Amino acid sequence: LQMARDTRRDGEIRQVELDLPRRGTGRGDALAVSARVAPLGSRLVLLLVEDLTEARRIEAVRRDFVANVSHELKTPVGALSLLSEAVMDASDDPEAVTRFAGRMQTEATRLTNLVQELIDLSRVQNDDPLEDAEPVRVDELVAEAIDRCRHQAGTKQITMAAGGTADLHVWGNRGQLAAALGNLVENAVNYSPARTRVGIAARRIAAPGGALIEIAVTDQGIGISEKDRERVFERFYRC
């Protein structure tokens, strides 16, 4: 209103970006807006207000993504650099060369997997995720996720149990579904104390658009803090 009054008085075009408190919503975050005022004839002014809140949020997500993925890639790359120097220094020790070469293969595999994850994420974002969809047995997805984490769970004496409704099917990309469920179970194992329990259960639930299949992974781990839950689906975001 003050900008409109000033522009009506002197005819100057004004533009400003403001962070305005949200009224009556109980939310603490502000509303980011861009406001532009221009004279419209001799008595009127034109006021344009654009909501920039979502654009600001997406930009923050992009910055976090770049920072986090850079950190993820830097670890294996740095390890490979150090190991290659160690191999050069140990050129006259065959046993040491063999040991360092094995560790280099491990880090190279880790780097390859990270790059593949980036490629998969890009494909999911840009293409139709259901383009290669097919009926997928939920029991098979659960069994594969448990088998993937069996070694880590055994090391920590964590019991993994499958339950729920049997013989359920979902329509989707099998590889992406297996990766998603496998990541959930792997996180449950990694962030749970020793000698606890991780459960995976599937069930059919009613929904307005038709029945849905819910796959739940439960654990006795540390959980996710309230402030981080709304960002849980951001790429590479770490609590």
Disulfide bonds with the S-S distance in Angstrom:
none
